[in-house]
Amino acid sequence: MPTNVQFISAMYFVGSVSLWIRTHPLLTEFVLFAVILFSIFLFILIKPINISGLSSNSNPVSDFRESLLRIEEICQEEDARGDLSQAGRTILLHHDSKVENAIVFLHGFTSAPIQFLELGEKFYQRGFNVFIPRQPCHGFDDTSTLALQNYNAQVMVDFTSQVIDIAHGLGDRVTILGLSGGGTMATWAGQNRGDVYQAGSIAPMLGAGFIPAPLTRTLTKLLLRLPSYYMWWDPKQKAANPLTEDYQYPGYPIHALGEVLRLALRSRQKSSEMHRRLEISPLSATRMMFPSVIRKLTNWFLHGDQKGIILLIINSLKTSV
């Protein structure tokens, strides 16, 4: 049983706290806000992110006609939608039969298939069958769409596996090359699909350039667990961003970016399976159509002496694993 002295001491403490709160209302609000914020941040840090799964079943196509049929069905579905831009539709360049090499290009996060058309044509001229699919939730005519709210790491994995399956009917050897978020998906493919001959990643989104690499997991947790909101690529210019093509989204829901980084964490976890790496300059990485870059890519894909993953690094981004 508490003694009278203990009771009086407790009441005195409660009274003192109550008086302090009444005399310092603004400071009290600040302290409460800080405690709540710290509690939320602590919860975010402690609760783990599930990256153990993120796998997909494979069912490669062996026949060219079947691959062509599947791609035609995809294109027909896209045409029937009526809400996709011309730049946002799946592209196929083929030689009317299965060839030795097929290549799949995965466009960047918030971009569209046309981003790889010029480079794809270069590979087509070198005898490749070229498949440039539209990523889920991308390519809409309304670039202010919030479709990316439905974008997640498992969707990315399932899509990547599906297009690889289709590509096997286009070529005896399948190469996959991705940029940005597409590079993250290509990295996953190179680590998880043993039937991929070569996997290339141009500036893969495996982290954020403005934070140290070890904090990628913390950033991913924040992006996934904070209330989702729309983030502009350029907060000042917003939709008028001069660096954004008219077919690209000028922004994205932060949860979508968090999902890309969740897949990136899976790739980091399996980084020991990366076989080789090539670094090129920031200028040539951003200007993919330079002849020297095309020569490096085609020579590596055509004459590489073993399977592997190639990372094309832009030095200003923390993209390496």
C-alpha positions, 0 to 999 in steps of 0.5 A: 500500500502506498504511504501518505508521503508517496501519495502526496509526492505523486500528487505534487508531481502531477500538479507540477506537470499540469502547471508547467503544461498550462504555462508552456503550451507551445513547448508542450505541443512541440514535445508531444509532436517530437515524441509522436514523431520519434515513436513513428520513426522507431516503428518504421526502423524496427518493423522489417520489410518483406523481401524474402519472396519476390519470385515468379514462375517461369514458362518459356515459349519455344516457338516464334509463332506463339511468341508473336501471338502473345505479343499481338494479344498484348498490343490488341489489349493496349489498343482496346484500352483507349487511354494509352499514348502512342509512345506508351505502347509495346514495340516489337521489331522482328525478322519474321522468324526466330533468330540467334539473339533476342533482346528485351528492353525495359524502359525507365520508371515513369517513362515509356517503351519509345524511350528505347526505340532508337537503340532497339533499331540499332540492335535490330539492324544487327540481327536481333529480334527486339521486344520493348514491352510497356511496363504495368501502370505506365504509358498512359496518355494522361501523364498526371495519372495516379496509376502507379499507386498499383505498382509494386515489387511483385508486379515488377517481378511477374512482368519481368518473368512474363516478358522473358518467357515470351522472348525465348520464342524470339531468339535462341539467346535472350538478353535483357537490358533495362534503364532506371527502374527497368534496370532494377528489374533487369538486375533481378532477372540476371540473378533469378532467371538462369535462362537469361544469357545476358542482363544489362542495367543502365543506371539501375535504381538500386539506391538514392544518390542523396543518402549513403547506401547503407540507409537505403533500407531505412529510406525504403521503409519510410517511403512504404509506410508514410502516407503516400503522396505525389512527388514531382521529379522537379518540385519547382517546374512540376509538370513543366519540367523541361527534362521530362519528355511529353510521354513521361510522367512528371512525378510519382506516388512515393509508395511506387518508388518505395516498391522499386527500392524494395526490389532493389533491396532483394538485388542487394541481398543477392549481390554476390551473384553479380558476375561482371560490371562495366562503368562508362562516363555519365555523359555517355550513359545519359546519351545512350545513342552515342555510337561508342556506347552502342558498340560497347553494348553490342560487342559485350552482348554478342561476344561476351564469353560467359553469362553475366550482368553488366551494370552501366553506372552513372557516377552521380547515382549510388546505383552499384550493389 
